[in-house]
Amino acid sequence: MVASCPEHPLTLPITMRQVDTKPTVGLIVLTTDMTCEDDFSTLAVQHRCGFHQYVNRISFCNPMTEANLLGMLNNLGQVAENIVPGHELDAIVFCCTSGSAIIGDQAIEEAIQNTKTCNVVLTTARASVATLRRKGFAKISLLTPYSAPVSRRLAEYFQASDIQITALHYMDIADDRDVGRLSPEYILAAAQAAADHSADCLFISCTAMRVVEIREKIEARINQPVVSSNYATFLETMYQLDLLHTVDESGD
């Protein structure tokens, strides 16, 4: 109970701050993903990109199977609608590589646009293809944390987008949370095992895997460019918002 004291309702006229011109980005992140938000914030600082980031979580139940990934479509519209309700965003990004490949870009875009007004809808799978194309990487070796069936679905997505897969390596991890707990040493060793120098680059999939913080170390270890899910998603989001204009600005 509050002790007795004088109470005074403020009569000052309320003023609102002027509209901020920075772009607004809504991220839809899996409830089991412990990495994506950190990577976006890290990359925003590295690339000096100014934007407002808002996040909502979409329920995901392990294991990482095709059925469970596809099931996220049912809640996608509501999750998008609840990112700063009533406010239009410049971009909404569905942050799941395998999920977007299995659900499909068009289905995701329709689910989001049906409930939330925004100028740009991106998925990690679509952003990954766009980033690879911008960098001129037509052939990739693919490293994933998923099972064989899920990994093959992602490989098929890339191939349907005219990205050639020279080699596919997968970790066969069932729990998305375990992907976020992988040690840097293991990721480095896995990347070295998966590297194929007939490819233009190594693509490391999964927004939950902590690749951004060691991407340059991996490149030095395998002597080859490395693109990860979060790195590609961030770059394409910034291109779409006109915050990056050239490949050089991406830091490569």
N, C-alpha and C positions, 0 to 999 in steps of 0.2 A: 504494500500500500504506500502511495506517495505521501510524504509528510506534507502538512498544510503549508502552502506558500502562495503568494500572489500569482494569478494566472492572467496572461495578457494575449489575446489574439492579435497577431500582426495585421496591421492595416496597410502595410506597404504594397504598392501595386506590383504584381508579379510580372517579371520580364523573362523572356526566353532568349537563349543564345541564338545568334545568327546561324543560318543553315550552313553546315560544314560541306565544303566542296570535295572532300576526300571520298573516293568510291567506297561502297559498302559491299562486303562479301559475306555470304552465309555459307558455312560449312556444315554438311550433314555427315557426321562421324559415327561409326559403330560404337555401341556401348562397351565393347570389349577392346577398343583401340586406345592404347596409352601413348601414342606417338605423334599422330597426325597434327594436332594443334601445336605441339612444341615445334615441329618441323616448319610449319607455316610461319610461326613467329620468328624462328631463327633465320629463315630465308628472307623474310621481310626486312630484317635488320641488315643482313649481308648485302642485299640488293638495293637498299635504301628506297623501298617502295612504301609509300604512305597510303594506307587504306584502313577502314574499320572492319574488324573481323568479329562475326557473331557465329556462335556454334550451337547446334542442337544435336542431340544423340538419337540414333535410331536403334531400336532393340534388335539384338542379334543373339541367337542361341547357338553355342558350339554343339557339335563339331562343324568345321568348315566344309560342308557338303554342298553339292549343287542345289539340293532341295532347300536347305536352310538359307543359302544365299539368295535364291529366287524368292523366298518367302518375305524378304524385306520390302518387296514392292507393295505389299498390302498396306503398310503404314507410312509409306514414303510421302504421300501428299499431306497427311496430317503433321508429320514432322517438319516439312517445309513451311507449312502455314504458321507453325508456332515459333519460327525464327523472327523475333521482334514483330509480333502480330500487329497488323494494321499498317505496317511500313513497307514500302517498296524497296527492294534491294537491287543493286546493280548486277550482282552475280550470285548464283547459288551453285555450289559444287557438291556432288555426291562423291564422297571420298571412300571408295572401295574398288580396287582394281578388278578382282575376280567377280565381285558382285555386279559391277557395271557391265562386264563382258557377258555374264550369264543372263542377267535381266534384259539387257539391251539398252542402248543409248536412247532410242526413240521412246520406249516405254517409260523410262526414267524421266525424260524431259516432259512428256505428257502428264505424268503424275504430279510433277512439281508445278508446271504451268497452270494446271487445273485449280490449284489452291493458293498459289502465291505469285504475285506480279514481280517479275524481274526481267532484266534485259538479256542476260546470258545464263544458260544452264549448261554446266559442264559435268562430265563424269571423269573419273581418273583414267579409265580405259581410253576414252576419246582424247583426253589431254595428253596421254602418253604417246598415242599415235601422232598427234599434231606436233609434239615436241621432237619426236624422232624425225619427222619429215622436215621440220625447220632446220634441224642440224644436219640433214642430208644422210641420215642413217637408214638405209634400206634393208640391211641385213643385221639381225641381232642374235646373240646367244641369250637365252632366257633362263633366269634363276628364280624359282618361286619357293615359298614355304609350304605350298599346298600338297594335297594328295595328287596322285597321277590323273584321275579323271578331271579334277578342277583345273589342274595345270594344262591339260590338253585343251580344255575349253578356252582358256586364255590364249594359248598358242593359235587356236583356230581363229579367234577374234583378230589377232595381229595379222595372220595370213590373209584373212578376208579384207583387211585394210591395206594389202599389198606390202606388208612388212614380212620379209623372209626370215624364218627361224632356222638358224644353222645348227643349234644344239639346244636341248631342253634338259635342265637339271631341276629336280624338286626335292624338298626336304621331308615331305610327308608328315607335316605337323598338323594335328587335329584341332588344337585349341588356339584361337586367335591371340589370347593373352600371352601364351608362350612365345609367340612370334616377337612380341614387344620386349621379352626378357632375354632374347638371344644376346650372347656376349659379342663385343666388337671383334674379339679374336676369332670366334666361330664364323661370323659373317665374312671376315677377311679371308679365312681359309676356304669357305664355301665359294666365294667369288673367284678365288684363284683356281679352284677345281672346275668351275663352270665356264671360265673364260675360253673363248674360241677365237683365235686370231684370223680366221677367215671371215668373221663378222665385223661390222663397222663399230659395234659397241656391245657392252654387256648391259642388259636391262635386268634390274633387280626389282621384283614385284612385291607388292603388299604395303599398304599405307601404315601398317602396324610395325613394320621392320625399321629399326633405327639405322638407316643407311646414310641419311643426309650428313650426320656429324662425322662420318668417316669416308665419305664418297671420294674425296681427293686422295686419301690414303690407299683406297682400293685401286684407284686409277694408277697411282705410282707403283703399286705392287704388281699389277697385271699389265702395265704399260698399254693401256687401252681406255677409251672413254667409257664412263659409267653413267647410266641414267637410272634413277629410281622412281618409284611411283609418286612419292610426295614431291620430289624435285620437279618432275615433269608436270604434275598437277599445279604446282605453284607457278611455274614459268608460263604455262598456257593461260592460267587465270590472269596473270599480269599482262600478257599480250592482249587478251580480250578486253581488258580495262584500259588499254593504251598506256600502261605504266612501263612497259618494256617495248622496244622498237626493233632491236637488232639482235642477232645471235651473240654478238660481242657483249651486249649488256647482260646476258645470262651468266656471264662469268667464265665462259669457255673460249 
